Amino acid sequence: MNPICKIFFAAGVVFAILEGSAARTLEGYWMDMTDDLGEQIDTYEKLFFQCPEPTPNFPPEPIPEVAGDTETQSITNTRIARDNKAMAEWQNECRRIEARGYTVNNMSWREASERVRSLIYMSLGQYGRSKYHLNNPRDRIHEMDFPTFYHHLLTTFATRRNTTLDRIGLFSRNQKSNETLEQFHGALTMLAVRCDLGDREATIVRDIFIWKINNEDLRRRLCEETLTPNRTLEIAQSWEQGRHHATMLNATSVVE
């Protein structure tokens, strides 16, 4: 992740914070946004990282004049002098741009970095700043570069997950009495995302789904053969829809 992109990401975080409820602490916001951090960053990249690699906005290099067919030596010397002058002016302008640094919305990279860093630091509030300095007692905010400050924010406020507890929550999840099979499968899938199950995630969710559904007849049906995760859900949904339609038909018959 390049430094310019990090600036846009931080700016997005600030805007998200300012638009939320003032009653919530920044720690709560930060935990929400850094939960499953890898996926969150992918999402924010699509929203805020629409910027090219940081390159100076140099003017186009001057093109030498084309020599004429009947050009005299005097004219040639004059043309070469103009080309040399144009090239020298272009090189001087490039040096001035390089000296100012990369630009972000007509601000130098350093100015943009310092401004965003200050905005984030002030938006932490008294509690957030106290917690930050408790975890990073040697930090001098006004002297820090933005990437270091950004990293310290993550380590201070990011949610630290316990994979063992997450897996216990997944394996002990039962279908609720008022929960459809599709809802139950979705809940298991969301829990599995936190469990670091790797390539076996889909098959483990399938097995827990079959194991924990409430209906014994459907469980037997799904255990008759080894089904793919998608096929398992399709059969379960068809079974539930058929059962619902049968119930509706029976209720209609009773009324008639």
Disulfide bonds with the S-S distance in Angstrom:
none
